[in-house]
Amino acid sequence: MLPFWIALQFLSSLPVRLPGMPEPRETGRSLLYYPLVGLLFGLLLWLASHLLHGAAAPLHAALLLTLWVLLSGALHLDGLADSADAWLGGFGDRQRTLEIMKDPRSGPIAVVTLMLVLLLKFCALWVLVERGAGASLVLAPVVGRTAMLGLFLCTPYVRKGGLGQAMAEHMPRRAAGWVLLGSVSLCLLLGGGQALWPLLATLGGFCWLRQLMCRRLGGTTGDTAGAMLELLELVFVLGLALVV
């Protein structure tokens, strides 16, 4: 179970303590548990939505979004902000784009991007709450973290050194393929026909974002993987809000 605890510590703000520095092999295997961490997040969001039943829809949605951000410690929002700054400021140059991503400061394009993503998520949650579709929240974090597993499975990791490279190099690829297939099947099983179009939209977004990364960088980084997760979660909840 060590790879699961590694995944939970890395992806969440939950108080997880590891017995020591994990081996690269265990770090790579932790990617297999990303969809499970997403399922845990989704169940917590569903429970919170159930407990908030009866609250005004805007407040209900705002509290759910706050919990969603807190669960991940805004880790992926940070990646989205860095990627937004780098994509605009990099002017199409690979090396400059990678350098800007390493800068901890956020420019105006990062701030605007975060505001728009959070605003759209809030509006989608509001719609789902008003229409009594809170149970579908279970799927959104699963979809985002399954997409991250898929990205590492089919895309080179371009930043040398660090945790991301160890994950990419030591991920058991055959097992990752089965986990990916099982996670997509689970989303279809739990979501039924209602989840089909949001999932197809998410798949289209995945292919487009991966193409952008490969064209600009030749692969992915931790920041662009986090950005993809946030954007695909948004695509999925917007899709749900449009079909429920």
Summary of the structure (lengths in Angstrom):
residues: 244
radius of gyration: 17.4
end to end distance: 37.0
largest distance: 51.4
contacts: 823
relative contact order: 0.15
helix: 81%
strand: 1%
